Amino acid sequence: MLGRQMVFNPVISVVYSRKVDSLMGMHGLGGRLGTRIVEPQGFIFDHAAQFFTVSDLRFAELVNGWIEKGVVQQWQGTLGEIEPGGQFSPLPTSPPRYISVNGMRSLADSILSESKMVEVMRPCWISTLEPFNGMWHLSENGKPRGNFDAIVIAHNGKCANRLLASSGLPLIARQMKRLELSSIWALLAAFEDPLPLTSPFEGAFVKGLDALSWMANNSAKLSSTQGSPHCWTFFSTAAFGKRNKVPQENIPSVTAEKVTTLMLEAVETALGLSKGSLKKPIYTRVQLCKRVIANEKENAPFVS
């Protein structure tokens, strides 16, 4: 049905006369398929989606194609749950968990490179959408960005609400306002030495800690070698994110230091280490990720 697609950075896809444009902001392609590469050190972190599973046969066909092309592989490392004190319990290996070979964002890059229908343009941050002559008129801070037949908004609730305020769609706008935003802190940390694990694992859901809900060894997951550095991704709980919420585009340095300290202390607790015994990372970065949690009562599968 569609001829050519154009993808901008992250937020709106629009359709007009057999063509799709996706209008994006400042960051790279991928969205939840987010990978941060730190140069010149070569540190690599999956800082959003950590893996994915397959439950739909149609999606399974796509994944099998990606595996054949060497883009995706099954995550063979041990995953499990860890409780304070270092008690680790491995999870069943079924269903299989899949990762992108060179970091999750490389999957988005690969999909883009294989399509003649897609062109990426950024930066472009749509500030207004308005109905116009049976079409949608989009603009960026007063600059027209075109008229389109249909739009798809892939954005967090707050920004989606702002865009929908002038859309002339009051029912959808009210439904979006009922969605709940959840904030999660992500800490990216590189260590010179391996973390002292009581049981070897590459990823773990953390139980019973407020500042830590997930930890994963990117270096082990994405590489066949186990040499230095050791790059880990840590996620907080939503409750911790809510209590330490700040503007995600401009995180105060004092907040970044506080969150980093609390999350590293939680790592020590999870691994059964004494406070202050974890060697200081050679690199850290925190970011606040916001996601929408749809109320089940909304019965709106297109809102996620």
Buried (B, 14 or more C-beta within 10 A) or exposed (E): EEEEBBBBBBBBBBBBEEBBBBBBBEEBBBBBBBBBEBEEEEBBBBBBBBBBEBEEEEEEEEBEEBBEEEBBEEBEBBBBBBBBEBEBEEBEEEEEBBBBBBBBBBBBBBBBEEEEBBBBEBEBBBBBBBEEEEBBBBBBEEEEBEBBBEBEBBBBBEBBBEBBBBBEBEEBBEBBEEBEBBBBBBBBBBBEEBBEBEEEBBBBBBBEBEBBBBBBBBBBBBEEEEEEBBBBBBBBBBEBBEEBBBEEEEBEEEBBEEBBEBBBBBBBBBBBBEEEEBEEBBBBBBBBBBBBEBEEEEEBEEBE
